[in-house]
Amino acid sequence: MKPLLSLLLCSSLLLPTAVAQEPVRRTANSDNLIDDELRAAVDRGLAYLASTQDKQGHWAQLVGYKLNSDYETIDDNPLPHVGVSALALISFLAGGHLPDRGKYGEVISKGLQYVLSCSQDDGQITQNGTRMYSHAFATLFLAEIYGMVNRPDVRDVLQRSVNLIVSSQNAEGGWRYRPFARESDMSITVCQVLALRSARNVGIHVPIQNIKNAQNYVYRSAVRSNERTGFRGFGHRGYSDEGGSFRYQLKPQTRADFPLTAAGITTLYAAGEIGRAHV
């Protein structure tokens, strides 16, 4: 699953920001940052994604979950994967493509119907045992779509998926692999907050208290300058006493590393905390 996920994330990051995201301030020379070679690479990536989409609208991958430092699959064969499908579809949206319009209009339309079909009665968007990572990616995709095309069916599913994220936030202020889990972790939390921010940007109600709770979770996950994490498990090097990093979980013995620190900062940015020095 890693090669495809890498391609999806790179495609999304290299292309222009989708409508549902806030406008980005452009400098006089920012157009030069994306040259013809980069555009060609992105075009090849989208062409590959389009060629690997199933006729039912999804992308198939091994579905599973993290177990310690490993990834446990629930089946030996690739299955329809709503999280991977949502990420693939976001890549097309970031390129300015819309449902039923242009070169990849049919790709997006089929993918959208697949994602909508994965919405459950409780609001969770899941299939084949996918968890809260995939729910967040699907919610983010629907928010981006709704920002481009005002469709009541998309809004209804989006609102219910946001309601699930809001209601399943736990007492720590974060989220875990499954809804309503007692513990939290930074990698799951950042995905939920990004989805909530995108939904809020297109007019979906998100209670401010949930955002404040997520902010507080991130602040409490910070490693202070006079503190040691004490973590040396699963091949990760702890940041020891390097103040400013963020932990995986609130427990003192969990790791604090560069990716988790990036996730913490991204969460604060999505929560509107950029520029405030709390850590």
C-alpha positions as CSV (number, residue, x, y, z in Angstrom):
1,M,0.0,0.0,0.0
2,K,2.9,2.4,0.6
3,P,3.8,3.2,-3.0
4,L,0.3,4.1,-4.0
5,L,-0.2,6.2,-0.8
6,S,3.0,8.1,-1.6
7,L,1.8,8.9,-5.1
8,L,-1.5,10.0,-3.8
9,L,-0.1,12.3,-1.2
10,C,2.5,13.8,-3.6
11,S,-0.2,14.4,-6.2
12,S,-2.4,16.2,-3.7
13,L,0.5,18.4,-2.3
14,L,1.9,19.4,-5.7
15,L,-1.3,20.4,-7.3
16,P,-3.2,23.7,-6.6
17,T,-5.2,23.7,-3.4
18,A,-8.9,22.7,-3.9
19,V,-11.8,25.1,-3.5
20,A,-12.8,24.1,0.0
21,Q,-9.4,25.1,1.4
22,E,-8.7,28.7,2.4
23,P,-7.0,30.9,-0.3
24,V,-3.2,30.8,-0.3
25,R,-1.3,34.1,-0.5
26,R,0.7,34.1,-3.7
27,T,4.0,35.9,-4.2
28,A,5.0,37.5,-7.5
29,N,7.3,34.6,-8.4
30,S,5.2,31.7,-7.0
31,D,4.1,30.6,-10.5
32,N,7.7,29.6,-11.2
33,L,7.6,27.0,-8.4
34,I,5.6,24.7,-10.7
35,D,7.4,24.2,-14.0
36,D,6.6,22.1,-17.0
37,E,8.5,19.1,-15.7
38,L,6.5,19.1,-12.5
39,R,3.2,19.5,-14.3
40,A,4.1,16.6,-16.6
41,A,4.9,14.4,-13.6
42,V,1.6,15.2,-11.9
43,D,-0.2,14.5,-15.2
44,R,1.4,11.1,-15.4
45,G,0.4,10.4,-11.8
46,L,-3.2,11.2,-12.4
47,A,-3.2,9.2,-15.6
48,Y,-1.9,6.2,-13.6
49,L,-4.6,6.7,-10.9
50,A,-7.3,6.8,-13.5
51,S,-6.0,3.7,-15.2
52,T,-6.1,1.7,-11.9
53,Q,-9.6,2.8,-10.8
54,D,-12.1,-0.1,-10.6
55,K,-15.2,0.3,-12.8
56,Q,-17.2,0.5,-9.6
57,G,-15.4,3.7,-8.7
58,H,-13.0,2.5,-6.0
59,W,-9.3,1.7,-5.7
60,A,-8.4,-1.7,-4.2
61,Q,-5.6,-2.1,-1.6
62,L,-4.8,-4.4,1.3
63,V,-7.1,-3.4,4.1
64,G,-5.8,-3.6,7.7
65,Y,-4.6,-1.8,10.8
66,K,-1.5,-1.0,12.7
67,L,-0.4,-3.4,15.3
68,N,2.6,-2.2,17.3
69,S,5.2,-1.6,14.5
70,D,3.5,-3.9,12.0
71,Y,0.5,-3.7,9.6
72,E,-2.0,-6.5,10.0
73,T,-4.2,-7.2,7.0
74,I,-7.7,-8.6,7.3
75,D,-7.4,-10.4,3.9
76,D,-4.5,-11.5,1.7
77,N,-6.1,-9.9,-1.3
78,P,-6.7,-6.3,-2.2
79,L,-10.2,-5.1,-1.3
80,P,-12.1,-1.9,-2.1
81,H,-10.5,0.7,0.2
82,V,-12.5,3.8,0.9
83,G,-9.6,5.7,2.5
84,V,-7.2,5.1,-0.4
85,S,-10.0,5.9,-2.9
86,A,-10.7,9.2,-1.2
87,L,-7.1,10.2,-1.3
88,A,-6.9,9.3,-5.0
89,L,-10.0,11.4,-5.7
90,I,-8.6,14.4,-3.8
91,S,-5.7,14.3,-6.1
92,F,-8.0,14.9,-9.1
93,L,-9.9,17.6,-7.3
94,A,-6.6,19.4,-6.5
95,G,-6.0,19.4,-10.3
96,G,-9.2,21.4,-10.8
97,H,-11.2,18.4,-12.2
98,L,-14.9,18.2,-11.4
99,P,-17.6,15.5,-11.5
100,D,-18.8,14.8,-15.0
101,R,-16.7,17.6,-16.5
102,G,-13.5,17.4,-18.4
103,K,-10.9,14.6,-18.8
104,Y,-11.4,13.0,-15.4
105,G,-15.0,13.9,-14.8
106,E,-16.2,10.3,-15.0
107,V,-13.4,9.1,-12.7
108,I,-14.5,11.6,-10.0
109,S,-18.2,10.9,-10.5
110,K,-17.8,7.1,-10.1
111,G,-15.5,7.6,-7.1
112,L,-18.0,10.0,-5.5
113,Q,-20.8,7.5,-5.8
114,Y,-18.6,4.8,-4.3
115,V,-17.6,6.9,-1.3
116,L,-21.3,7.9,-0.7
117,S,-22.3,4.3,-0.8
118,C,-19.8,3.5,2.1
119,S,-21.7,5.8,4.5
120,Q,-23.2,3.9,7.4
121,D,-26.3,4.6,9.5
122,D,-24.1,6.0,12.3
123,G,-22.4,8.4,9.9
124,Q,-19.1,6.5,9.6
125,I,-17.7,6.1,6.1
126,T,-16.2,2.6,6.0
127,Q,-16.0,-0.6,4.1
128,N,-14.2,-3.9,4.7
129,G,-13.2,-2.8,8.2
130,T,-11.5,0.5,7.4
131,R,-11.2,2.7,10.5
132,M,-11.0,6.4,11.4
133,Y,-8.1,7.3,9.1
134,S,-10.2,6.3,6.1
135,H,-13.3,8.1,7.6
136,A,-11.3,11.3,7.9
137,F,-10.0,11.1,4.3
138,A,-13.5,10.4,3.0
139,T,-14.9,13.3,5.0
140,L,-12.2,15.6,3.6
141,F,-12.9,14.5,0.1
142,L,-16.7,15.1,0.5
143,A,-16.0,18.6,1.9
144,E,-13.8,19.4,-1.1
145,I,-16.5,18.1,-3.5
146,Y,-19.2,20.0,-1.7
147,G,-17.1,23.2,-2.0
148,M,-17.2,22.7,-5.8
149,V,-20.6,21.3,-6.5
150,N,-23.6,22.1,-4.3
151,R,-25.2,18.7,-4.1
152,P,-27.7,18.0,-1.2
153,D,-26.8,14.3,-1.2
154,V,-23.2,15.1,-0.6
155,R,-24.0,17.6,2.1
156,D,-26.2,15.0,3.9
157,V,-23.5,12.4,4.0
158,L,-20.9,15.0,4.9
159,Q,-22.9,16.4,7.8
160,R,-23.4,12.9,9.2
161,S,-19.7,12.0,8.9
162,V,-18.8,15.3,10.6
163,N,-21.3,14.5,13.4
164,L,-19.6,11.2,14.0
165,I,-16.2,12.9,14.3
166,V,-17.6,15.5,16.6
167,S,-19.4,13.0,18.9
168,S,-16.6,10.5,19.0
169,Q,-13.9,12.9,20.3
170,N,-12.9,11.5,23.7
171,A,-12.1,13.1,27.0
172,E,-8.5,13.6,26.1
173,G,-9.5,15.8,23.2
174,G,-8.4,13.5,20.4
175,W,-9.3,10.4,18.5
176,R,-8.1,6.9,18.0
177,Y,-8.5,4.1,15.4
178,R,-12.1,3.4,16.2
179,P,-14.9,5.9,17.1
180,F,-15.5,6.6,20.8
181,A,-12.1,5.1,21.9
182,R,-10.9,6.1,25.3
183,E,-7.3,6.9,24.1
184,S,-6.1,9.2,21.4
185,D,-3.0,9.5,19.2
186,M,-1.6,12.4,17.2
187,S,-1.7,10.7,13.8
188,I,-5.4,10.0,14.0
189,T,-6.2,13.4,15.5
190,V,-4.6,15.4,12.8
191,C,-6.7,13.7,10.2
192,Q,-9.9,14.4,12.0
193,V,-9.1,18.0,12.5
194,L,-8.2,18.6,8.9
195,A,-11.5,17.0,7.9
196,L,-13.4,19.2,10.3
197,R,-11.6,22.3,9.1
198,S,-12.4,21.6,5.4
199,A,-16.0,20.9,6.3
200,R,-16.3,24.2,8.3
201,N,-14.8,26.0,5.3
202,V,-17.8,24.9,3.2
203,G,-20.5,25.8,5.7
204,I,-20.9,22.6,7.8
205,H,-21.4,23.3,11.5
206,V,-18.4,22.3,13.6
207,P,-18.8,23.1,17.4
208,I,-15.9,25.4,18.5
209,Q,-15.5,23.4,21.7
210,N,-14.4,20.3,19.8
211,I,-11.7,22.4,18.1
212,K,-10.6,23.9,21.5
213,N,-10.4,20.4,22.9
214,A,-8.2,19.2,20.0
215,Q,-5.9,22.2,20.5
216,N,-5.5,21.4,24.2
217,Y,-4.8,17.8,23.4
218,V,-1.9,18.9,21.1
219,Y,-0.6,21.3,23.7
220,R,-0.6,18.6,26.4
221,S,1.3,16.3,24.0
222,A,4.2,18.7,23.7
223,V,7.6,17.7,25.1
224,R,8.9,20.5,27.2
225,S,12.5,21.6,27.2
226,N,13.3,20.1,30.6
227,E,11.5,16.8,30.0
228,R,12.6,13.4,28.6
229,T,10.3,11.1,26.7
230,G,12.1,7.9,27.8
231,F,10.9,6.1,24.7
232,R,13.1,3.7,22.8
233,G,10.7,1.2,21.3
234,F,10.0,-0.2,17.9
235,G,13.2,1.2,16.4
236,H,12.3,4.8,16.9
237,R,14.8,7.2,18.4
238,G,13.2,9.4,21.0
239,Y,13.6,13.2,20.9
240,S,14.6,13.0,24.6
241,D,14.8,16.5,26.0
242,E,14.3,18.4,22.7
243,G,11.6,20.8,23.6
244,G,9.0,21.6,21.0
245,S,8.4,18.1,19.7
246,F,5.1,16.3,20.1
247,R,4.3,12.8,21.4
248,Y,2.3,10.0,19.7
249,Q,0.1,9.8,22.8
250,L,-0.2,11.6,26.1
251,K,1.6,8.7,27.9
252,P,5.1,9.8,29.0
253,Q,6.7,6.7,27.5
254,T,5.4,7.2,24.0
255,R,7.6,8.4,21.2
256,A,8.1,12.0,20.1
257,D,9.6,12.4,16.6
258,F,9.6,14.5,13.5
259,P,6.5,13.2,11.8
260,L,4.4,13.5,15.0
261,T,5.7,17.0,15.5
262,A,4.7,17.9,12.0
263,A,1.3,16.4,12.7
264,G,0.9,18.5,15.9
265,I,1.8,21.7,14.1
266,T,-0.6,20.8,11.2
267,T,-3.4,20.2,13.8
268,L,-2.8,23.6,15.4
269,Y,-2.7,25.3,12.0
270,A,-6.0,23.7,10.9
271,A,-7.5,24.7,14.3
272,G,-6.6,28.3,13.6
273,E,-3.7,28.5,16.1
274,I,-0.9,29.5,13.7
275,G,1.3,32.2,15.1
276,R,0.4,31.6,18.8
277,A,3.3,30.5,21.0
278,H,1.8,28.1,23.5
279,V,4.5,25.4,23.3
